[in-house]
Amino acid sequence: MLRTLFLVLLLTNTPQMICAESEINPTVQYDEDLGFNHLGGGLSHLEDFKGKLLLVHFWATWCGSCIQEMPSLREFNASLKEKKIHLLMVSTDFGSGSTLKKFLHDKDMEAFDVVQDPQLAQYFNVRGIPTTIIINSKGQEIDRLVGPVNWQSDDMKEKLEKLVAYNEALKTPEKKDKPDA
């Protein structure tokens, strides 16, 4: 029993990197028409984020691990203005948007782009929170982080730089050799 509890705690509190660092393999293609109703108003679709690396971060107000990582996530979000990354925070909370807005205000998290839609977790096959799904400019999942992350760590910064470079390379059209005359 104690061993099982230890394994559960270890698996739920350790970020899991699905893709190997040396090789990025898109695993899932998401529907470009997938819609996001933003808490502040407005609707966007997955295709609206083309050209950027999209981080879809699933969390909840009642999740201790989610709250634990918020300070580094807030700093990370503030640094995104000049980067080619968009962070979309998906709250899996049920209930009114006003309760979530109050929570965001109280925790100084109003700068986040927030969506409140517990059903999105099912669409993205999220098994626990916090979970961050990293989607390239073609709408393909290229990584998944399960568990709390230190977004300000050197390892995370290096990982995201590699993923941004990979994403930028996807946008560059392939050069075709000229046929011989």
C-alpha positions as CSV (number, residue, x, y, z in Angstrom):
1,M,0.0,0.0,0.0
2,L,2.7,2.5,1.0
3,R,4.7,1.6,-2.1
4,T,1.7,2.2,-4.3
5,L,1.1,5.5,-2.7
6,F,4.7,6.5,-3.2
7,L,4.5,5.6,-6.9
8,V,1.3,7.6,-7.3
9,L,2.8,10.6,-5.7
10,L,6.0,10.3,-7.7
11,L,4.1,10.0,-11.0
12,T,1.7,12.9,-10.3
13,N,4.4,15.3,-9.0
14,T,7.2,14.7,-11.6
15,P,7.1,16.3,-15.0
16,Q,7.0,13.6,-17.7
17,M,8.6,14.5,-21.0
18,I,7.1,12.3,-23.6
19,C,9.3,13.1,-26.6
20,A,13.1,12.5,-26.4
21,E,15.1,15.7,-26.4
22,S,17.1,14.7,-29.4
23,E,14.2,13.8,-31.6
24,I,10.8,15.5,-32.0
25,N,8.1,13.3,-33.3
26,P,4.6,14.7,-33.8
27,T,2.2,12.3,-32.2
28,V,-1.3,13.6,-32.6
29,Q,-2.8,15.9,-35.2
30,Y,-5.5,18.2,-33.7
31,D,-8.5,19.7,-35.6
32,E,-7.7,23.2,-36.7
33,D,-11.3,24.2,-36.2
34,L,-11.1,23.3,-32.5
35,G,-12.6,26.4,-30.7
36,F,-11.5,28.0,-27.4
37,N,-13.9,30.4,-25.6
38,H,-11.7,32.8,-23.7
39,L,-12.7,33.8,-20.1
40,G,-12.2,37.4,-21.0
41,G,-14.5,37.0,-24.0
42,G,-13.9,36.0,-27.6
43,L,-13.5,32.8,-29.5
44,S,-10.3,31.5,-31.1
45,H,-9.5,28.4,-33.0
46,L,-6.4,26.2,-33.1
47,E,-5.5,27.6,-36.5
48,D,-5.4,31.2,-35.1
49,F,-2.2,30.2,-33.3
50,K,-0.4,29.1,-36.4
51,G,3.1,30.4,-36.6
52,K,3.6,30.1,-32.8
53,L,4.4,27.2,-30.5
54,L,1.2,26.7,-28.5
55,L,1.4,25.5,-25.0
56,V,-2.0,24.3,-23.8
57,H,-1.8,24.2,-20.0
58,F,-4.5,22.3,-18.0
59,W,-5.0,23.2,-14.4
60,A,-7.6,23.9,-11.7
61,T,-8.1,26.2,-8.8
62,W,-8.3,23.3,-6.4
63,C,-5.1,21.6,-7.6
64,G,-2.3,22.1,-5.1
65,S,0.4,21.2,-7.7
66,C,-1.1,23.6,-10.1
67,I,-1.0,26.4,-7.6
68,Q,2.6,25.5,-6.6
69,E,3.9,26.1,-10.1
70,M,2.0,29.3,-10.7
71,P,4.7,31.7,-9.6
72,S,7.2,30.4,-12.2
73,L,4.4,30.1,-14.8
74,R,3.5,33.8,-14.2
75,E,7.2,34.8,-14.7
76,F,7.3,32.6,-17.8
77,N,4.1,34.1,-19.2
78,A,5.5,37.7,-18.7
79,S,8.6,36.8,-20.7
80,L,6.6,35.6,-23.7
81,K,6.0,39.0,-25.3
82,E,9.0,38.7,-27.5
83,K,9.0,35.0,-28.0
84,K,7.2,32.9,-30.6
85,I,5.2,31.0,-28.0
86,H,1.6,31.4,-26.8
87,L,0.5,30.0,-23.4
88,L,-3.2,29.1,-23.3
89,M,-4.4,28.2,-19.7
90,V,-7.3,25.8,-19.7
91,S,-9.1,25.7,-16.4
92,T,-10.8,22.3,-15.8
93,D,-12.9,23.9,-13.0
94,F,-16.7,23.5,-13.2
95,G,-18.8,26.4,-12.0
96,S,-19.1,30.0,-12.9
97,G,-16.6,32.1,-14.8
98,S,-17.0,34.8,-12.1
99,T,-15.5,32.5,-9.5
100,L,-12.6,31.7,-11.7
101,K,-12.1,35.4,-12.5
102,K,-12.0,36.2,-8.8
103,F,-9.4,33.5,-8.2
104,L,-7.3,34.9,-11.1
105,H,-7.6,38.4,-9.6
106,D,-6.7,37.2,-6.1
107,K,-3.6,35.3,-7.3
108,D,-2.4,38.1,-9.6
109,M,-3.0,35.9,-12.7
110,E,-5.1,38.2,-14.8
111,A,-2.5,38.4,-17.5
112,F,-3.0,34.8,-18.5
113,D,-5.0,33.9,-21.6
114,V,-7.6,31.6,-19.8
115,V,-10.2,29.2,-21.2
116,Q,-12.6,27.5,-18.8
117,D,-13.7,24.3,-20.4
118,P,-13.4,21.0,-18.5
119,Q,-14.4,19.1,-21.7
120,L,-11.1,20.1,-23.5
121,A,-9.2,17.9,-21.1
122,Q,-11.1,14.9,-22.5
123,Y,-10.5,16.0,-26.1
124,F,-6.8,16.3,-25.4
125,N,-6.8,13.0,-23.4
126,V,-5.5,14.6,-20.3
127,R,-5.2,12.1,-17.4
128,G,-4.1,14.4,-14.6
129,I,-3.3,18.0,-13.9
130,P,-1.2,20.0,-14.3
131,T,-0.5,18.9,-17.8
132,T,0.9,21.0,-20.6
133,I,0.5,20.0,-24.2
134,I,2.9,21.5,-26.7
135,I,1.5,21.9,-30.2
136,N,3.5,23.0,-33.3
137,S,2.4,25.4,-36.0
138,K,0.9,22.5,-38.0
139,G,-1.5,21.6,-35.1
140,Q,0.5,18.5,-34.1
141,E,1.3,17.5,-30.5
142,I,5.1,17.4,-30.1
143,D,5.5,17.1,-26.4
144,R,3.4,16.6,-23.2
145,L,4.5,17.6,-19.7
146,V,2.6,15.9,-16.9
147,G,3.0,17.3,-13.4
148,P,4.3,20.6,-12.1
149,V,7.1,22.3,-14.0
150,N,9.6,24.9,-13.0
151,W,9.1,27.2,-16.0
152,Q,12.2,29.3,-15.1
153,S,14.7,26.5,-14.9
154,D,17.6,26.4,-17.3
155,D,16.5,23.0,-18.6
156,M,13.0,24.2,-19.4
157,K,14.3,27.3,-21.1
158,E,16.7,25.2,-23.2
159,K,13.9,22.8,-24.1
160,L,11.6,25.5,-25.2
161,E,14.3,27.2,-27.3
162,K,14.8,23.9,-29.1
163,L,11.1,23.5,-29.7
164,V,10.7,27.1,-30.9
165,A,13.6,26.5,-33.4
166,Y,12.0,23.3,-34.5
167,N,8.7,25.1,-35.0
168,E,10.4,27.9,-37.0
169,A,12.0,25.3,-39.3
170,L,8.5,23.9,-40.0
171,K,7.4,27.3,-41.3
172,T,10.3,27.6,-43.8
173,P,9.4,26.3,-47.2
174,E,11.6,23.5,-48.4
175,K,13.9,24.5,-51.2
176,K,13.6,22.5,-54.3
177,D,16.5,21.8,-56.6
178,K,16.2,23.3,-60.0
179,P,15.9,20.7,-62.7
180,D,18.8,20.4,-65.1
181,A,18.3,22.2,-68.4
